[in-house]
Amino acid sequence: MSHPFNNLVEILSDSFSPAVILTENTQDSSTNKPSYCKLYYSQLRTHIQHLQQQEPFSHLQPGTAVTFLLSNSYEYITVFFAILAQRAVANPLNPNYTVDEILFYLQDVQPSVVVVAKDAANVETVKQAASKANIPVYELSMQVVAVHSKVTSTNSQSHKLKLSNLRQTYSLDDVALFLHTSGTTGRPKGVPLTHRGILASMRNIVDAYKLQPTDLSYLVMPLFHVHGLIGVTLSTMLSGGTVIVPPKFSPKRFWVDVVGLGATWYSAVPTIHQMLLITANETYLEHNGKLRFIRSCSSSLAPATMLELEQRFHAPVIEAYAMTEASHQMTANFLPPGIRKPGSVGKGRGVNVRILDDNGKELSGTAVGEVCVSGPNLFTGYHNNPKATAESFHIDSKHQRWFRTGDLGRMDENRFVVLVGRIKEQINRGGEKISPVEIDQVLLQHPAVAEVVTFGSPSKLYGQEIEAAVVLKKTGNENKVTTEEDLKVFARKSLAAFKVPCKIHIVDTIPKTATGKVQRRVVSDHFQSLALHAKL
């Protein structure tokens, strides 16, 4: 599939399918069924144009950033496109951030304005942060038939800007989206993404999953992250399909909507897949579902979970590999009748993939090295951070730039990529380099285990020891309790003795990021802190 588009706004072409279906928490009194609101592409374009004509959007200068903190909603989608239609830069943030977190991003991005939903729970938090950064805040209120926004701070400067011919003034290399890395190994780094890179990624996604105007995607992931925004919403719109947007993700409501609306696919992290498997037994009518495929991304999916998903929902699970710096997707497995391999993230889709050693030399066979990628979807460098940019790219003999993902991986005999773990998360036990992902996947095969994260802990004898935190499935059978020793015995069947965790903590929850990613460093720090206090 090719795209003639000069910018992201142009993807909103006419389609016989709705652009968005909004699900509501109410029911139709006459049918006792959930209520839905369908909005077509022509309506979406009209609402974007209405928003463009109002402050602050009407006064935006090309290239300036707009920070907005909105939950998954029609407002979010409209604001995003209204910003881009003015040749400005969209900078979405997690609406649950604290004052200090928001302030950090505002100081880094230096936006011209901040937008927040009127009467939202985070309004005062956003105002406090914006006040410290001396940036005006606009509250947005929106209805299907009208859009209104008003300034709520006194330091706003209004200067009218004549809208120019977008087709003539846009450049594919304009920055469209300003995000940050998740910061699991340090301070978040700014990642500017261009129209060119995002369009390339969207095209790869549409091609990989054969998306059509008849497809309905169900939005699970947050829109402030590339997974929800590019991986689902924008790619669906590029294909002329429909995005189902719930006001808030609910595992119980999910299957009601998926069956009721005939959703054909969804994409999520493994944690959410696990949640949906639990609730599906109560709410999913398997013979009425229209799922064409299930996509898993942003974190490693255990082969056992993949098998359970496919058996339960009678749809192929396609595991993919993505990063913010690559405008989301880099590799993916194949739809039937193509090959999909449990434990693999597939092959490069519109992206070149190599396994390189520390010197940038390509490794042969199945040797483990750093996964590096090259393609038109990649960013060009971190915001105001030339050192990090230089360290993140290999330049080969043909002057081609290869982005260093920071992930260890290998190619199998069919050139499918198998991820081994993050380079910085490898455990070094007495000189033995151990991948925590390998141990995760073994423990996840135990029938009582719902979640697991393996991490390194300090050891005087070995430098590092192996520990794991495990969340058990809720069975309702109090007489059958899985113990730490049970799990160690199970692990010994598949792992060499030096890889078996010395300690397995059975816990209720495991800390994750807002997008469902596990933070091994945070988990490790937590248990080190507990051990320290226990000694005092």
N, C-alpha and C positions, 0 to 999 in steps of 0.2 A: 504493500500500500504506500502511495506517495501522498504528500500533502503540499498544496500550493500556497499554504498560509504564510503570511509575512509577520504574524504575531498571534498570540494566544486568543485574543478577542475574536478573531475571524473564524474560530472553530464552531461558533454558535450559529451554524447554518440551519436552514429549515429541515425538519424531519417529521415524518408522520407520527413519531413516538413523542411522548412528553419528555421534557428535559429533566424534570424533577417531580417526584411524588413525595409529598410530605405526609408522614403518618402522624396521627394525633392520638392523644390519650383518652379520647372520648369515643362513644359508640353511637351508631345511627339507631335512634329509638325505634324506627319502623322495621329494621332488619336484625337488630341486636348484633351487628357486625362492626368492626373497627371503622372509623371514619378516615378518609384519605382526601388529599387535595392535589390535583394534577395541574402542573404548570408547563406549558409548551415553550419551545425555543423562542417563538415570536414574543410571548409574554415576558420571558426572561430578558430579552433584548430591550423591550420597552421599559422595564423596571431599571435596567442598567442606565439607560438614557435619562430617565427621570432623576436618578441619583447623581449622574454626571452634572446636572444643571444646578445642583444645590451645594452649599458649603458642607464640608471643605473641598469636595471633589472638583467643583468648578474652578477653583483657584490653584490647583496643583500645578507645579512646574515640572516639566519632563525631567526624569531622573531622580526626583526627590522620593523619599520613602514615606510610606504611611504604615504605622504600626496599628494593628487592630487585635483586640482580644475578644473573640466571639466563639460561642459554642457551635457545634455542627448545626447548621440551619440554612434556610433560604437566604437570610440576611447575609450570612458569611459569603455564600456564592456570589450574590449580587455585589457586595462590597469589593470582593476580590476582582471581579471583572471591571467594575467602575474605576478602580485604581489603575488597572492596566490600560483601560481605554483612554486615559489621560497621559499615557506614556510614563506613568509613575511606577514605583516599585512597591510591591506588596510585602509586608513584613508581619505575618501572623504570629501571635504568641499564645501560649497555653493560658486560657482564661483563669486557671486556678493558681497562677503564680502569685507569690507574695510581693510586697512592696519592694524589698531589696532585689528580688529576682527581676522584676520588671525594670527597675532602675538600671541594673547592669546592662540589659539589652537596649534600653533607650539611649544610654550613654555610648554604647558601641555602634548602634545603627544611626543615631542622630536623625530621627524622622522629623518631618515638618509638622505632623499632627498625629494624635492618637484617637482611635475610634473604639467605642464600647457600646454595648446594647443598653438602651434606656431601661432603668429599673432592674438591671441585672445585679446579681449578688456581688459582683466584683467591682462595681462602679466606684465606690469610695477608695478601694485599694488602688485602682488604676489612677484616680485623681491624685492621690498622695504621691505616687511615684512620678507622675507626669509633672506635678508641681515642683518637685525637687530638681527635675531636669529642665524646668521652664519650657514645657511643651504644651500647647493647647489641647484640650480634650473635647471631643464631640460625642454626644450621646445620640444613638441611632434608634428611631422607632420606625417600624415598617409593617405595612399591611399588603395584601396581595394587590389591592387597587391603588395604593398610595405609599410613597416613601417620604419620610421626614427626618431631618437631622438638625440639631441645634447646638451651637457652641455653649459650653458650660464653664469656661474659664475666661478671665478678663484680658489675658495677654494675647489674644488672637489678632493677627494682622490680615486684613482682607484686601486682596488685590485681584481684580478681575483678569482672567486669562482667556483670550480668544481661542476657541478650539480650532486646531489645525487639521488638515487632511491627514488622517492617520496613515493611510496607505503610503503616502509620500514621505512622511517623517519618521516612520518606524524603521528600526533596523533589527534584524534577527539577533544581533549581538547586544541589543539593549538588555540590561538586567531586568527581569520580570519579578523575581521572587528572591527575598533575602531571608535565609534560614540560618540556624546554628546547628552544629553537631550536638549530639546528645550529651557530650561531656562526661562519659563514663570513665575516662582515663585522665581527666584534667578539666581545665576551664573550657567552656564551649567556644568553638571557633566560628566566625561568621562565614557563611557559604553563599555567595551571590550566584544565582542560576539565571541563565539567559533564556530568551524566547526560543532560540535555536536549540539549545540543549534540552529544554523541556519538551518541545515538539518532537525531537528525535526520540526521546524516551517514550512519549505517548504513542508514537507510531510503532515502536518496537513492541509495546504492550498490546496494542490492537492486533498486530500481526501474530504475536505469540499465542493469543487466546481466541483468535478469529472472531473478534467482537463485531457485532452487527447492530443495526437500528432496532432489531427485535429483542436485544438483550436488556435485561433489567438487573443492575447491580445493587446490592444492599450495602449501604455505608455503615461500616462497623468502626473503622479506625478514625481517629480525630483528624479534622481538616487542617490543623496547624502543623501536621507532619506530612512528609512526601508520600507516605503509604496511602493515607486517605485522600489527599488532594490530587496527586499525580497518578498514583497507582490505580485509583478507583474512579474518582469524580471526573477529572479532566480527560482521562483516556476513554471513559464511557461516552462523554460528550463529543469527543473527536469522531467516534463511530456513529454518532447520531442516536445513541441509545438513551436509556433512562436510569437516573440515579434515585434510589429510594432513600430518603433522609429522615430517620426517626429523630424526635426531639432529644432523646437520650437513649443510649444503648441499654437494652434490657434483654438478658438471655431468654426470659420467658416470653416476652413480646416478640422477639426475633422470629421464632418459628411461625407464629400467628401471621406475621406480615409476609414472611417468605412464601408461605403456602397460599395465603389469601391474595397476594399480588402476583404470584407466579415468578418470583425472582429466579434468574437463571445462573447467577454466580455471586459469590462474596469473597472477600479477601480479609485475612486476619492473622494475628500472631498466634503461636501455639497455645498460649494461656487462654485465649478466647475460644479456640477450638475445643479445649478441654471443658470449659464452662458450658458450651453449647451441647456437647455430648451428654452432659449430666441432665440438662433440662429437656433435651429432645425426647426422652422417654415419656415425658408427660404431655408435650405440646406438639410434636411433629407428626403429621399424618403422612407417613412415608410414601403411600401410593398416590398422593395428590401433589407431591413436590415436583418442581420443574427444574431443579438444579442441573445445569449442564456441566459445571465443574466447581471445585472449591480451591481457592488459592491460599497458600501459606507463605508468609514472608516476614522479614525483619528479625527473625530469631530462628534457631535451629529446631526443626520438627522431628520428634522421635519417630522412627519407622513404625513402632507399635501404635502410636497415635494415628499415623497416616492410615494404617490398615483398618483401625477401628472406625475412622471417619468414613472410609470408602464402603465398608460393610454396612454401616448404619444408614448412610444417606444415598447409597447407590449412585455415587458420582465420583469421578476421578479427582484425586487431590494432586494439585500441581504446585510443587515447592519451587520458590524463586529466591533470588539473592539480590539485595538492593542496598544502596547507601545514598545518603543525602547528596554527597559530592557527585554522584552519577545521575542526578535528577531522578533517582529511584532505581528502576530495574536494570540489572546487568546480565544475569543469567536466569534461565528457567527450564524446567522440564517440559515435556511435550504432551499435548492433548492426544488422546487415543485417535488413530491407531499408533501414534508415535510412542517412543519409549519414555517412561517416567520411572526413575529409580529411587526407592526409599533410601534415605541417608545421603542423597546427592541433591545439589541445587541446580542440576542440569548443565546446559551449555550456554555460551554467550549468544544473546539474541540481539543482533544488530550491534554487538560489542565484541571486540577482540579480547581474549583472555589468555594470559600466560602465567606460568608458575616460575618465579625468579628467585635466585639466591641473593645473598646480601650485597653482592657486587653487581646485580642487575643482569646476571647471566641466566638464560632460560634453562630450566632443568628438564631432563628427559625422563621418559617412563613414568613411574608412579611416585617419584621422589617428592618429598614434602618441602614446600618453600612458601614464599609470600605470593598471594593471589594479586596479580596486577592486571589492570584493564585499560583499554584505549578505545575511544569512540567519540562521536559527535555529541553525545549526551553529557559528557563530562564538564565540570566546572573548570575555570582556568586558574583559580588560586583562592586562598583564604583572604578575607577582608583585613587589610592593614597588618598582614602577618607574613612577610616575605620569607622568614626563616622556616615557618611551618610549611609554606608552599614548596620551597626548595627541597625540604626533607621528604615531601609526599610524592615526588615524581622521579622516575628513572627516565633518562633520555638515552635512547638506543643509538646504534651506529648510523641509522638512517634519520636521526633527529626526530624520531617519533616519541611523544611523551606517553609514559605509562604510569597511571596512578597507582600508588601503593596503598592497598586497602587496609593494611595492618592485620589482615587475616591470614592464618596459616592454612594451606590446603594442598591438594594434589589432584592430578588427573587420573581417572581410572582407565582401564583398557579401552574404553569407548570414547575417551576424552570428555567424560562428564566430570564436572567439578565436585570434589568432596571437601567440605570445610572441616578443618581439624580444631580450630579455636583461634582466639585473638592472640597475637604474638605476646602482648603484655600480660595476658592472663595465663600463659603456660606456667605449670608448676614444675619447679626444679628440685626434685627430691634426691639429694646426694649425687647430683650429676645426671640423673635420669630425667629427661624432659617428658612431661606427661600432659596430655590434653584433657582438660576438665570436661570437654564435650563428650569424649569417649566414655567417661565414667557416668556422666548424666544419662547417656543413652542406654547403658547397661541397667542402671537402677530403674529407669522408666519402664523396663520390660517386666518388672515385678508387678503382679496383678493388683497389689494394694497401694501402689505409688501413683499419686496424681501429678506432683511436681517435684523437681529436684534441681539443686544447683551445687556444683562441686567447686571448691576453692582451696587455695593454699593458705597455710597458717605457719607462723614462725616455728622453727625447730632448732635447738642447739646442736643436735646430732646430725641432722640431714640438711639444715638450711631452711627447708620447707617440708611440711607434712601435708597430707591430703585429708581434708574434711568435706563433709557434705551436709546440706540441709534438705530435709525431705518433708513434703506435705502428703499425708496419707488420704486415700479416698474415704469418703464417709459411707460406711456400709450399713450402719444401724445395728450391727451385731457386736455387742459389747464383750461377748465371750471369746471373740476371735480378734485379738489385738496383735498387729505386726510390731515386732521389737527391733531395736538396733541390731541385735545379733542375728535375727532372721535376715535382715538386709545384707549384712556382711557375708553370711553364708551364701546367699544368692549371688552376690558380686564375685565371690571366689570361683564360681563356676565358669565365669567368662573373662575374668581379669587375672593377670599375673599378680603374685602376692604383693609386690611393691606398689601396685596401682589401687589396691583395695583401701578405702578410706580408714584412717585410724580411729576416726570419730564420725558418727552419723547422728546429726541432731534432728529429732522429729519435732516439727514446728507446725503452727496453724497457718502461717502465711510466709511468703518470701517477698522481700522488697523488690519493686519493679519501677521502671520509669513510667511516665504518663502514657507511653505507647505500648506498654506491656513487656518491655525488654528487661531481662534479668541483669542486675548490676553485681557481678561477683565481688568487686572491691568493697561495695557497701555491705554485702553479706559477711565477708571476711572481717571487716572492721567491727561489725556488730558483735560477732562471737569472740573476737579478741578482747573487746571491751568487757564482755560478760566474764571472760576468764580472768581478766585483771581484777575486776571487782570481787570475784570469788576468792582471790588470794589475799585481799586486803582485810 
